[in-house]
Amino acid sequence: MSDKPLPPPVGERRILRRDEVEAKTGFKRAHIYNLMKAGKFPKAMRLGVRAVGWDSLEVEQWIAERRSERI
């Protein structure tokens, strides 16, 4: 595997809510939060008192890195 960082995926940058992150990763809430706590998943950003979201490009980059590890 190369140490060179992958280019960011092409796409529109937006905020993903938890249900979208779950759908993209196949992970449930608890696993996503455990990965974040371990520093192995992009951190959520606070959107309001009870709302968080993830940067779509960070999540897509994380997914692309996982895919590249399989090759």
N, C-alpha and C positions, 0 to 999 in steps of 0.2 A: 504494500500500500504506500502511496506517495504521501509525503509530509506537506505537499502543496495544498493550500485550502481550495475547496471547490468553489467555482463561481456561483453567486446566488442564482436561484432559479428565476426565470423570467416570469413576471406576473405582476398583478396589481397588489400593492402593499395595503393591507387593511387589518383590522382587529378581528381576530377570531374569538368567538365565545366558546365556552367549555364543550357544548354539544358538538360543535364543528371540529374541535381538537380531538374529541373522542372518536368521531367518525373518521377523521384523517389517519389517526394513529392506530385505531382498533383497541385503545386502552380505555379503561374506566377511570373515573375521577380519582379514586384513591391511588391508583398506580401512577397517574400523571403527577399528583402531588408528591408522592414518594420519590419519583425521579427528579422533580424540581428540587426537593430538599437535599438530595444527594448530589446536586449540581450536574445531572445528566440529562436535563431537559430544559428548554428555554423558560425563563421566569415569566410568570404572569404579571401584568401591570394592573394596578388598581384603576378602575373606571368610575367608581362611585363607592358609596358606603358598603353595598353588598354585591358589587359587580366587578369582575375581573375579565381580562382578555389577553390574548397572546398576539404578538406580531406575526402576521401570516408568513412573511419571508423567513423569520427565524425558525418557525415550525417546518416550513418546506425545506430549508437548509438542513435541519436536523434529520428529516426523513431521507433526504438525498445522501447524507453521510451514512446512515444505516444501510441504505441500498448499496453504496460503494464498498462497504465492509464485506458484503456477500460475494463480491466478484473476486 
